[in-house]
Amino acid sequence: MSDHDHSHDPDHSHSHDHDHGPTETAVAETGTPGAPDTTGTEVATAVAERKPLNVTVSDAGPARKSLVIEVPAERILSAIGDNFTKLQDDAAIPGFRKGRAPKRLIEKRFGTAVKDEVKSQLISETYEQAIEESKLEVVGQPDVKDADKIEVPDTGAMTYTVEVEVVPSFELPSLEGIEVETPVMEITDKMVTQELDRLRERHGKLNVVNDGPVQEKDYVEGDARIMAGADAAEPAADFKAAEGEEDPTIAHLPQTYVLVHGEDKEFKGHIAGILVEDLGKKILGKNMNEHVVINLTGPAGHENDRIKDKPITIHLNLRIIHRPELADVAAILEQSGLESEEALNGEIRKNLEGQRDQKQREAMHAQVTDFLLEKIDFELPKGLSSRQTGRILQRMAMDLAYQGMPEAEIEQRVAELRTKSEDEARRQLKLFFILDKASQVMSVDVDEREINGRIAYMAIQQSRRPEKLRQEMMRNGQYDQFYFSVRDQKTLDAIIAKGEKKEVEMTEEELKGQKKLSKKSKKADKAEAEEKSE
């Protein structure tokens, strides 16, 4: 891309001025903790004059390297001298004009501070140089061992050790001739009518229910509190945790909205992004100002360690019941600028055909990713998957938004994904590295026009202005994840184009996303045939 290049590091918020070639080290994202800003003419001069370092690289675990870096004595002396010279020119010492204080006085007064500055500066500079000279592809942040014990010696070299997580090493299988099934289906008039009803629901309004119990598809506005532990009591309004004690309240959301599902959605729902399997059963039939208590184990994939795989109690005080009212077809026609219901149905049919094509593409992508994950095995850096959970959920949410899924359904799906273990995060990480390498082998890239085109499509789905959505994605750090999502999809498309395709029927449940599209294997076909024969 012209002004938005990307490295393959899946665990950072991007710097936007680097290439994404196979030896990119993402150094901009792996600076030494506490290191000063060493940009400018000093670094440029140092880079031009620097000599190769003495670096010993060894394995430190799965996809992890240990680097022992030796900083030569002359480089230390040069850095100390440069810092003292600059300090001598700038320091204001009582009794001396600026720049006139004796060097020995400067050294005595500022010696310790200068050594600390030189230490941070040299570790930052030599780390970057060592990564570059060792041709390592780094992901994540560096771990400088015993950083507080490293000292700048008066004489001789300075040696320190740093451990880094690196891109795993593996070989790709042949990406040509992969067998892929292509799901196909015809869009019927019945499907168009059902989609019109969903459209009327989406464009309808919410009315406050002043009397009566909660019903299916109601939105309940309430005060939610997530507490640590099972059967945790809701604290008093003026409660404050004692000094040194942990507050039992993990999160308090005084105004949260809960969409209440019935049997058609298996009563599943979420509160504050946490999936509750039988939420509908607990809320249906309740009235305003009633209190609901839910005990459960937090999702294995949750980002908060106090919730992740821990017993929690959710208190929900129902405040207001909002009931959706379907919009009139006439109102939708006016809003869309279409002249007749026939024209509206035509647009709905086109949208359904687009959804079908998208589902077809997803199913084919899933088959290719399953093939790649089955054929390629390697170990990931320990700890990387847990840091990635949030970014993976973010990418999945954007993919669902691009498919045109309503926001409430996206939140439900993300809540369901949180319940999955870290195995899913590790699977997605493996896939990230595989597709990164495949994109390089197949020369796949994404330009700014493609990104903007897809953002515009998403904006239309959400009835928003494209530029506003783009700015929001930039602010929230979603833009870079969107780039990777688009690149991965293009890479999978390129692999499919070289594959062997076979058409199979798609069901209506699969189109709606109520049933996962999957490859119909020969074993499954045989089992189905045997079942029918019986």
C-alpha positions in Angstrom: 0.0 0.0 0.0 1.2 3.5 -0.8 1.0 5.1 2.7 -0.1 2.4 5.0 2.4 -0.5 4.9 2.0 -3.4 7.4 4.4 -5.8 9.0 3.2 -9.3 9.9 3.2 -8.7 13.7 -0.3 -9.8 14.9 0.2 -8.3 18.3 0.7 -4.6 17.9 -0.8 -1.3 16.9 0.9 -0.3 13.8 3.6 2.2 12.9 2.7 3.2 9.4 6.0 3.8 7.7 7.5 0.3 7.4 7.6 -2.4 4.8 6.0 -5.8 5.2 8.6 -7.9 3.5 9.7 -11.4 4.7 12.4 -10.1 7.0 10.5 -7.2 8.6 11.3 -7.2 12.3 8.6 -4.7 13.6 11.3 -3.0 15.6 9.2 0.1 16.0 6.9 -2.0 18.2 9.6 -3.8 20.2 11.4 -0.9 21.9 13.2 -1.4 25.2 11.1 -0.6 28.2 12.2 2.8 29.6 14.4 3.6 26.7 14.5 7.3 25.6 13.5 8.6 22.3 16.7 8.1 20.2 15.4 9.5 16.9 17.1 12.3 15.1 20.6 13.2 14.0 22.4 11.4 16.8 20.9 8.1 15.8 21.4 8.8 12.1 25.2 9.4 12.7 25.5 6.3 15.0 23.8 4.1 12.4 26.1 5.4 9.6 29.3 4.7 11.8 28.3 1.6 13.7 30.2 -1.6 13.4 28.7 -5.1 13.5 27.9 -6.4 17.0 29.0 -9.5 18.7 25.7 -11.3 19.1 25.0 -14.9 20.2 21.6 -16.2 19.2 20.1 -19.4 20.8 16.7 -21.1 21.2 14.8 -20.1 24.3 11.6 -22.1 23.7 9.0 -22.5 21.0 9.4 -19.6 18.5 11.5 -17.7 21.1 15.1 -16.7 20.8 17.7 -15.5 23.3 20.2 -12.9 22.2 23.4 -12.2 24.1 24.5 -8.8 22.9 27.9 -7.3 23.5 28.3 -3.5 23.3 32.0 -2.7 22.6 33.9 -0.4 24.9 34.6 2.2 22.2 30.9 2.6 21.6 30.2 3.1 25.3 33.0 5.7 25.6 31.7 7.5 22.5 28.1 7.6 23.9 29.3 8.8 27.3 31.5 11.5 25.7 28.7 12.7 23.5 26.3 12.9 26.4 28.7 14.8 28.6 29.6 17.2 25.7 25.9 17.9 25.1 25.3 18.3 28.9 28.3 20.6 29.2 26.9 22.9 26.5 23.4 23.0 27.9 23.9 22.7 31.7 23.3 25.8 33.9 25.7 25.5 36.9 25.6 28.2 39.6 28.8 30.3 39.4 29.4 29.5 35.7 28.1 30.9 32.5 26.1 28.4 30.4 28.5 26.1 28.6 31.5 27.2 30.7 31.4 24.7 33.6 34.4 22.4 33.9 34.0 18.9 32.5 35.1 17.3 35.7 32.4 19.2 37.7 29.8 18.1 35.1 31.0 14.5 35.4 30.8 14.6 39.2 27.4 16.1 39.4 25.7 14.2 36.5 27.8 11.0 36.2 25.1 8.6 37.5 22.3 10.2 35.4 24.5 10.2 32.3 25.3 6.5 32.7 21.6 5.6 33.1 20.8 7.6 30.0 23.7 5.9 28.1 22.5 2.5 29.2 19.0 3.0 28.0 20.2 4.6 24.7 22.7 1.8 24.0 20.3 -1.0 24.8 17.7 0.5 22.5 20.1 1.1 19.6 22.0 -2.2 19.9 18.9 -4.3 20.3 17.5 -2.9 17.0 20.9 -3.5 15.4 21.2 -7.0 16.7 17.7 -7.9 15.4 18.5 -6.5 12.0 21.9 -8.3 11.8 20.5 -11.6 13.0 17.7 -11.3 10.5 15.0 -12.2 13.0 11.3 -11.6 12.4 10.1 -10.4 15.8 6.6 -10.4 17.2 5.6 -8.8 20.5 7.7 -7.0 23.0 11.4 -7.8 23.9 12.2 -9.1 27.4 15.5 -7.6 28.6 16.8 -9.9 31.3 17.7 -8.3 34.7 17.5 -4.9 33.1 17.8 -3.2 36.5 21.1 -5.0 37.1 22.8 -4.0 33.9 25.5 -1.4 34.5 27.6 0.7 32.2 31.2 -0.3 33.0 34.0 2.3 33.4 36.2 0.1 31.1 35.5 -2.8 28.8 32.3 -4.0 27.0 28.8 -4.2 28.3 26.9 -7.4 27.8 23.2 -8.0 28.2 20.6 -10.7 27.3 17.2 -10.2 25.7 14.6 -12.7 24.7 12.2 -12.2 21.8 9.3 -14.1 20.3 9.8 -14.7 16.6 7.7 -15.7 13.6 7.5 -19.6 13.7 9.4 -21.5 11.1 7.5 -23.9 8.8 7.1 -24.9 5.2 3.9 -24.4 3.1 2.4 -27.3 1.2 1.5 -27.0 -2.5 -1.2 -24.3 -2.8 -2.5 -25.6 -6.1 -5.2 -28.2 -6.8 -6.8 -28.1 -3.3 -10.3 -29.7 -3.5 -13.0 -27.2 -2.5 -16.8 -27.6 -2.4 -18.9 -24.7 -3.7 -22.3 -24.3 -1.9 -25.1 -23.1 -4.2 -28.8 -22.3 -3.7 -31.7 -20.4 -5.3 -33.2 -17.4 -3.5 -37.0 -18.0 -3.2 -40.0 -15.6 -2.8 -40.5 -17.0 0.7 -37.0 -16.1 1.7 -37.5 -12.5 0.3 -40.7 -12.1 2.4 -38.9 -13.3 5.6 -36.1 -10.9 4.9 -38.6 -8.0 4.5 -40.0 -8.8 7.9 -36.5 -8.7 9.4 -35.9 -5.4 7.6 -39.1 -4.0 9.1 -37.9 -5.1 12.5 -34.5 -3.5 12.0 -36.0 -0.2 10.9 -38.7 -0.2 13.5 -38.7 1.7 16.7 -38.6 0.8 20.4 -41.5 1.6 22.6 -41.3 1.7 26.4 -43.6 -0.9 28.0 -45.2 0.6 31.1 -47.1 -2.5 32.2 -46.6 -6.2 31.6 -43.8 -8.8 31.6 -40.8 -9.1 29.4 -41.5 -10.9 26.1 -39.2 -12.4 23.4 -37.3 -9.8 21.3 -37.7 -7.1 24.0 -34.7 -5.0 24.9 -34.4 -4.7 28.7 -32.5 -1.7 30.0 -31.0 -2.3 33.4 -28.3 -1.9 36.0 -25.8 -4.8 35.8 -23.1 -5.7 38.3 -20.5 -8.4 37.7 -19.2 -9.8 41.0 -16.3 -12.1 41.8 -17.2 -15.5 43.1 -20.3 -17.7 43.2 -23.4 -16.5 45.0 -21.8 -13.1 45.6 -24.2 -10.7 47.2 -24.8 -7.3 45.6 -23.0 -4.7 47.8 -24.7 -1.7 49.4 -24.7 1.5 47.5 -22.2 3.1 49.8 -19.9 0.1 50.0 -16.1 0.6 49.7 -13.5 -2.1 49.8 -11.2 -1.9 52.8 -7.6 -0.8 52.2 -5.6 -3.7 50.8 -8.7 -5.7 49.9 -9.8 -6.4 46.4 -13.2 -4.9 45.4 -15.6 -7.8 44.8 -17.3 -5.8 42.0 -15.4 -6.5 38.8 -17.6 -4.3 36.7 -20.6 -2.0 37.2 -22.8 -1.0 34.3 -25.6 1.2 35.5 -27.1 1.4 32.0 -26.8 -1.8 30.0 -29.2 -3.3 27.4 -30.1 -6.9 27.1 -31.8 -8.4 24.0 -34.1 -11.2 25.2 -34.1 -14.3 23.0 -36.6 -17.1 23.0 -36.7 -20.8 21.9 -35.7 -19.9 18.3 -32.3 -18.7 19.7 -32.1 -21.4 22.4 -32.7 -18.6 25.0 -29.1 -17.6 24.7 -28.1 -14.0 25.4 -25.3 -11.8 26.7 -24.8 -9.3 29.5 -21.8 -7.0 29.1 -20.3 -9.3 26.4 -20.6 -12.5 28.6 -22.7 -15.3 27.2 -25.5 -16.6 29.4 -26.8 -19.9 27.9 -30.3 -19.6 29.4 -30.6 -15.9 29.8 -34.0 -15.7 28.1 -35.5 -18.2 30.6 -34.3 -16.1 33.5 -35.7 -12.8 32.2 -38.9 -13.8 30.2 -42.0 -13.1 32.3 -40.2 -10.7 34.6 -41.5 -7.2 35.3 -39.9 -3.8 35.7 -37.9 -3.3 38.9 -37.4 -7.0 39.4 -34.0 -8.4 40.2 -32.2 -11.3 38.4 -29.2 -13.2 39.8 -27.1 -15.3 37.5 -24.3 -17.6 38.6 -21.8 -18.9 36.0 -18.2 -19.5 35.2 -16.6 -16.7 33.2 -15.7 -17.4 29.5 -12.4 -19.2 29.0 -11.5 -16.6 26.3 -12.4 -13.5 28.3 -9.8 -10.6 28.3 -10.3 -9.9 32.1 -8.4 -12.4 34.3 -10.9 -11.9 37.1 -13.6 -13.2 34.8 -11.7 -15.7 32.7 -12.6 -19.3 33.8 -13.6 -17.9 37.3 -16.9 -18.3 39.1 -18.8 -15.0 38.9 -22.2 -13.6 39.9 -24.2 -11.2 37.7 -26.8 -9.0 39.3 -29.3 -7.4 36.8 -31.9 -5.0 38.1 -34.6 -4.5 35.4 -35.4 -0.8 34.9 -37.1 -0.3 31.6 -38.6 -2.7 29.0 -38.3 -1.6 25.4 -40.5 -3.4 22.8 -39.7 -3.2 19.1 -42.5 -2.1 16.7 -42.2 -3.1 13.1 -41.7 -0.3 10.6 -44.3 0.1 7.8 -43.2 -0.9 4.3 -44.1 2.6 3.2 -41.6 4.1 5.7 -38.9 1.8 4.4 -39.7 2.8 0.8 -39.5 6.4 1.7 -36.2 5.9 3.5 -34.6 3.9 0.7 -35.9 6.1 -2.1 -37.5 3.2 -3.9 -40.9 3.7 -5.6 -42.7 0.4 -5.0 -42.7 -2.8 -2.8 -41.8 -4.7 -6.0 -38.6 -2.6 -6.3 -37.9 -3.1 -2.6 -38.3 -6.9 -3.0 -35.9 -6.7 -5.9 -33.3 -5.0 -3.8 -33.9 -7.6 -1.0 -33.4 -10.4 -3.5 -30.1 -8.8 -4.6 -29.0 -8.5 -1.0 -29.9 -12.1 -0.3 -27.9 -13.2 -3.4 -25.0 -11.2 -2.1 -25.3 -12.9 1.3 -25.5 -16.3 -0.4 -22.3 -15.5 -2.4 -20.6 -14.3 0.9 -21.6 -17.5 2.7 -20.3 -19.5 -0.3 -17.0 -17.6 -0.1 -16.8 -18.2 3.7 -17.5 -21.9 3.3 -14.8 -22.2 0.7 -12.4 -20.2 2.8 -13.1 -22.5 5.8 -12.3 -25.5 3.8 -8.9 -24.1 2.7 -8.1 -23.0 6.2 -8.9 -26.4 7.6 -6.7 -28.0 4.9 -3.8 -25.6 5.8 -4.1 -26.1 9.5 -4.2 -29.9 9.0 -1.1 -29.9 6.8 1.0 -27.4 8.7 2.1 -27.8 12.3 4.4 -25.7 14.4 4.7 -24.4 18.0 3.6 -20.8 18.8 5.4 -18.5 21.3 4.0 -19.1 24.8 1.7 -16.3 26.0 1.1 -14.8 22.6 -2.3 -16.4 22.2 -3.7 -14.9 25.4 -2.6 -11.4 24.4 -4.2 -12.0 21.0 -7.7 -12.9 22.2 -9.0 -9.3 22.1 -7.6 -8.6 18.6 -9.1 -11.9 17.3 -12.5 -11.0 18.6 -12.2 -7.5 17.1 -11.3 -9.0 13.7 -14.2 -11.4 13.8 -16.6 -8.6 14.8 -15.5 -6.6 11.8 -15.9 -9.6 9.5 -19.5 -10.0 10.7 -20.1 -6.3 10.2 -18.8 -6.6 6.7 -21.3 -9.4 6.1 -24.1 -7.0 7.1 -25.0 -8.6 10.4 -26.9 -6.3 12.7 -25.0 -4.9 15.7 -27.1 -6.8 18.3 -26.3 -10.1 16.5 -22.6 -9.3 16.3 -22.5 -8.7 20.1 -24.2 -12.0 20.6 -21.8 -13.8 18.4 -18.7 -12.2 20.0 -20.1 -13.2 23.4 -20.4 -16.8 22.2 -16.8 -16.7 20.8 -15.5 -15.5 24.3 -16.7 -18.8 25.7 -14.2 -20.7 23.6 -10.9 -21.7 25.1 -7.5 -20.3 24.2 -7.3 -23.2 21.7 -9.3 -21.1 19.3 -7.0 -18.1 19.8 -4.0 -20.4 19.1 -5.7 -21.7 16.0 -6.3 -18.2 14.7 -2.7 -17.2 15.4 -1.4 -20.2 13.5 -3.6 -19.3 10.6 -2.4 -15.7 10.8 1.3 -16.8 10.3 0.3 -19.4 7.6 -1.7 -16.8 5.6 1.0 -14.2 6.1 3.6 -16.5 4.5 1.1 -17.6 1.8 0.3 -14.0 0.9 4.1 -13.4 0.3 4.5 -16.5 -1.8 1.5 -15.6 -3.9 2.4 -11.9 -4.0 -1.0 -10.8 -2.5 -1.2 -7.2 -1.4 -4.0 -4.7 -0.6 -4.2 -1.2 -1.7 -5.9 1.8 -0.2 -8.8 1.7 -2.8 -9.7 -1.8 -1.7 -9.7 -0.9 1.9 -11.9 2.2 1.3 -14.2 0.2 -0.9 -14.9 -2.4 1.8 -15.3 0.3 4.4 -17.9 2.0 2.2 -19.7 -1.4 1.8 -19.7 -1.8 5.6 -20.9 1.8 6.1 -23.9 1.1 3.7 -24.8 -2.0 5.7 -24.8 0.0 8.9 -26.5 3.1 7.3 -23.4 5.3 8.1 -21.1 7.6 6.3 -18.0 5.8 5.0 -15.6 8.6 6.2 -17.0 8.6 9.7 -16.7 4.8 9.9 -13.1 5.0 8.6 -12.1 7.6 11.2 -13.7 5.6 14.0 -11.8 2.5 12.9 -8.5 4.5 12.9 -9.2 5.8 16.4 -10.1 2.4 17.8 -7.1 0.6 16.3 -9.4 -1.4 14.0 -8.0 -0.2 10.7 -4.9 -2.3 10.8 -6.9 -5.4 11.8 -9.2 -4.7 8.9 -6.2 -4.6 6.6 -5.1 -8.1 7.7 -8.7 -9.4 7.3 -8.9 -8.2 3.7 -5.4 -9.5 2.9 -6.2 -12.9 4.3 -9.5 -13.1 2.4 -7.6 -12.2 -0.8 -5.0 -14.8 -0.1 -7.7 -17.5 0.4 -9.4 -16.3 -2.8 -6.1 -16.8 -4.7 -5.7 -20.3 -3.4 -9.3 -21.2 -4.3 -8.8 -19.9 -7.8 -6.0 -22.5 -8.2 -8.1 -25.3 -6.6 -10.5 -28.0 -7.9 -14.1 -27.0 -7.2 -17.3 -29.0 -6.9 -20.9 -27.7 -6.4 -23.0 -28.8 -3.4 -26.5 -27.6 -2.2 -26.7 -24.9 0.5 -29.6 -25.0 3.0 -31.6 -22.0 4.2 -30.3 -22.5 7.7 -26.8 -22.2 6.4 -27.6 -19.0 4.5 -29.0 -17.4 7.7 -25.9 -18.5 9.7 -28.1 -20.8 12.0 -26.1 -23.8 10.8 -22.4 -23.8 10.0 -21.4 -24.6 6.4 -19.0 -27.4 6.3 -17.4 -29.6 3.7 -19.5 -32.7 3.1 -16.8 -35.4 3.2 -17.0 -38.8 1.5 -17.2 -40.4 4.9 -20.2 -38.3 5.8 -21.8 -39.0 2.4 -21.4 -42.7 2.9 -22.8 -42.5 6.5 -25.8 -40.5 5.2 -26.4 -43.0 2.4 -26.3 -46.0 4.8 -28.7 -44.2 7.2 -31.2 -43.7 4.3 -30.9 -47.3 3.2 -31.8 -48.5 6.7 
